[in-house]
Amino acid sequence: MERHVGIIIRDELRKQGYTNKWLADQIGVTVRQLQRFFNDPSIISAGQLLDISMALGIDLFYSYSKALNFQETDPPRRHNP
């Protein structure tokens, strides 16, 4: 079973030795809001996920894009028959 992105963020934050306050300041949210992300990743916007990815230097979109399983190298597009 894969860990959800909130747990990945929390674990990566600890691994890199940063505090919740540091990351919250980096992405412009409160510590309380950041802690909510750990438990309920459905409340993280795409923009916030990008900000977190950039702050931590990791690709948090990877597991989502991998699940799409598109074969193209450019941004995926829906093919209409």
C-alpha positions in Angstrom: 0.0 0.0 0.0 1.4 3.4 -1.0 1.7 6.2 1.5 -0.5 9.2 0.7 1.2 12.5 -0.1 0.6 14.0 3.3 2.6 11.3 4.9 5.3 11.6 2.3 5.6 15.3 2.9 5.8 14.8 6.7 8.4 12.1 6.4 10.5 14.1 3.9 10.3 17.1 6.1 11.7 15.1 9.1 14.3 13.4 6.9 15.7 16.7 5.8 15.7 18.1 9.3 13.2 20.9 8.8 10.5 22.0 11.1 6.8 22.3 10.4 7.2 26.1 10.9 10.0 26.3 8.3 7.9 24.6 5.6 4.7 26.5 6.6 6.7 29.7 6.2 8.1 28.6 2.8 4.7 27.9 1.3 2.7 30.7 3.1 0.4 28.7 5.3 0.0 28.3 9.1 1.6 25.4 10.9 -1.9 24.3 11.8 -2.8 24.2 8.1 0.4 22.3 7.2 -0.4 19.7 9.9 -3.9 19.3 8.3 -2.2 18.5 5.0 -0.4 15.5 6.7 -3.7 14.0 7.7 -5.9 15.0 4.8 -4.0 15.5 1.5 -7.2 16.1 -0.4 -7.1 19.7 0.9 -3.7 20.5 -0.7 -4.1 22.5 -3.9 -2.0 21.8 -6.9 -0.2 25.1 -6.4 0.5 24.3 -2.8 1.8 20.8 -3.8 4.1 22.6 -6.3 5.3 25.0 -3.6 6.0 22.1 -1.2 7.8 20.1 -4.0 10.0 23.1 -4.7 10.7 23.9 -1.0 11.7 20.2 -0.3 13.4 19.6 -3.6 11.3 16.5 -4.4 8.7 15.6 -7.1 5.5 15.1 -5.2 3.6 14.8 -8.4 5.4 11.7 -9.5 3.0 9.2 -7.9 0.0 11.0 -9.4 1.5 11.2 -12.9 2.7 7.7 -12.7 -0.8 6.5 -12.0 -2.0 8.2 -15.3 0.2 5.9 -17.3 0.3 8.1 -20.4 2.8 7.2 -23.1 3.5 10.7 -24.4 6.5 12.8 -23.4 4.7 16.1 -23.9 1.9 17.1 -21.5 -0.7 14.4 -21.8 -3.8 15.2 -23.9 -7.1 13.3 -24.1 -7.5 11.7 -27.5 -11.0 12.0 -28.9 -12.0 9.3 -31.3 
